[in-house]
Amino acid sequence: MRHHLMPPAVVEVRPAAAGDWAAVAELVNFYIATTTVNFRTEPQTPQVWAEDWARGRDRHPWLVAVVDGEVAGIAYAGQWKARAAYDWCAEVTGYVADGRRGQRVGHALYRALLATLDAQGYRTVIGVIGLPNEPSARFHEAFGFQHTGTLRGVGYKQGRWCDIGFWQRAAATDAPPGEIRPFAAVWPQVRAALDGS
């Protein structure tokens, strides 16, 4: 008997836009309500997402994945710390719609996100993972992140104390840093390189 496998989803990765936030809020609110991978305890509104994006989008990439015309995931970077010495370090976050996990949506998003951060001139990228979360840990390690530490019992959610782990991906250089290039300035070249690979 021959099994008919579904073809892999066609995933389009593009910069997030103002019309995406209702879908993104719904997608991430699933994780807020049902898991400990996000330490928020109240749902986020589309307005909150829009405000965060407006503050960060010039300096940091905010990307969405679209499958069959619908937002299927989001990945974005943000400031690690406010002090100037941290300017070449970014924190990354990503979520895939519950019904789209296992369809390489997260892979497409992180591939584009990390290529963009590299092109911008970031040296260090940090992922903060609510633990336990073996799939996310393995996912980050597949992209060159290394586990660099764990804080025990720092968050209380769903009736238990939860740990957070830090995963770091660093450029193999100790050269002095250059200027961070704006997201919009590097995205066309990154998109072209990803399309050509």
N, C-alpha and C positions, 0 to 999 in steps of 0.2 A: 504494500500500500504506500503510495507516495503522499508525503505530507506537503501541504502548500504553506510555505513560509511567507510571512508578510515582508514586502520589500522594506529596506531601511528607510526611515523617515528622511525627507529632504529638509535639512536644517539651514535656514538663512540667518546669519548673524549680522545685525546692524546696530548703529547707535540708537539708544533709547530716545523716545520722543514723547512730547507732552500727552499724546493720546494713549500711552501705554499704561498709565498708572493704576487705572481700575483693575486691569487684568493682573498686573504685578501684585497689587495689594491682595487680591483674592488668592493668587498663587502662594504668596509668602504667608498669608494668614492661616492657611492650612497647616503649615509647619509650626506656627506660633500656638495654634489651638491643640495640636495633637502630638507634639514631640518636644524633646528637650534640645534639639539642634539649634534652636533660636531661643534665647533667654528672655525675650519679651513675654509678657503675660497678658497683654491686651492687644487686640487687632490694630493694625496700622491702617490709616485712611489713605486714599489716593492723594489727598492734599499734602500729607506729610511726606509721601514719596516725592511728589512734585517739588516740594521745597528743598528736600535734601539734594535732589538732582540739580536743581537750579544753582545751588551753592557750590556744588562740586564738579560740574560737568566740563568746565573749561580746563581744569588741571588734571582730572582723572577720567578714565574711560568708564562709561556706563553703557552696557551692551545688552540687547535682548536677542533671544533666539525665537524665530517664528517658524512654525510648522503648520502647513495647511491653512495659512492665513491667520493663525492664532498665536499669541504670545505663549511660548512653551517653557521659557526660562529667562533668568536674568543673572548677569554677573557684572560686578562693578568694583572699582577701587576707591579708596578714600585715604585721607590723611591718617598716618599712624599716631603721631603726637604733634602738638602745635609748635614745639620748639624748632628753631631753624635748623639745628644740626640733623634733624630727622627728615629734611626735605627730600631726600633720595630714597625714602622708605615708604611703601604703600601697603595698606591692609586690603585684602581681597575677600569678596563674599560672593557666593553663587547659590541659586536655587533653581530646581527644575520642577515643572508642574508634576503633580503626583501621577497623573496618567501618562506622562512622557518619560518616566525614568527607564533606563535601559535602552534608550534609543539614540544614544550618543549626543544628546542635546548638551549636557554638561561639558563633554569633551570639546565640542565645537566652540562653546562659549569661552572656556578657559584657554584654549589654543589661541583664540583671537585676543582675549584680554591680556595674556602674558606677552604675546608678540607686541601688542601696543605699548605696554609698560616698558618693555625693553627698548623699543624705538624712541620712546619719550626720554629715556636716560635714567630710569629708576635703577638702583643697585640692589635693593632688597625688597622682597615681597613677603608678606606675612599672612598666613591663614590662621584664624582662631576657631577652634572646633569644640563645640560642646560634646563632652564625652559621657558614655561610650558612643562611638560612631565609627566603627571600623571601615565601612564603605567610604566615608569621606576621607579618612586617614589614608587609605590605599589610593584613592583618587588623587589626592595632593602629591603623594610620593611618586605616582606615575608621571607627574609633571615636574619632578626634580626637587620637590620640597623635602626637608628633613625635619623630623620631630626634634624640637629644641627645649621643650619643657612642659610641665603640667602644673596647674594650680588646683589644689584639691579642695573640693567642697565649697566652691565660691558662689554658686548659684543654687537657689532653692526653687524647684519647679516640679509640678506633678507629684508632690508629696515626698520628694527626696532631695538630698544635697547632691549637686552635680559638679563635676570637674570641667575645666577647660584646658585644652592642649594648644600649644603653639607649634606651627609648622612654618619653616623659613626656607625661602629660595633666594640665594644670593648670587650676584654676578661674580665671575672668577677674576676679579681685578681689584687691586688696591690703589688704582690710579685716582688722582683727585677728581672730584665730580665736575660735570659740566652743568649747563642750565637744563632744567626740565622743559621739554618742548610741549606746547599745548596739544591736547588730544586731537583737536580738529586738524592740526598741521600734519600729524603723522598718520591719521586713519586712512586716507586714500592710498598711501603706499603699502600700509599693512594689509588692507583689503585686497589690493592687487596681488601682493605676494601670497596671501592665503588662497586666493582664487587660482593662482598659477601652480600651486604645489599639489 
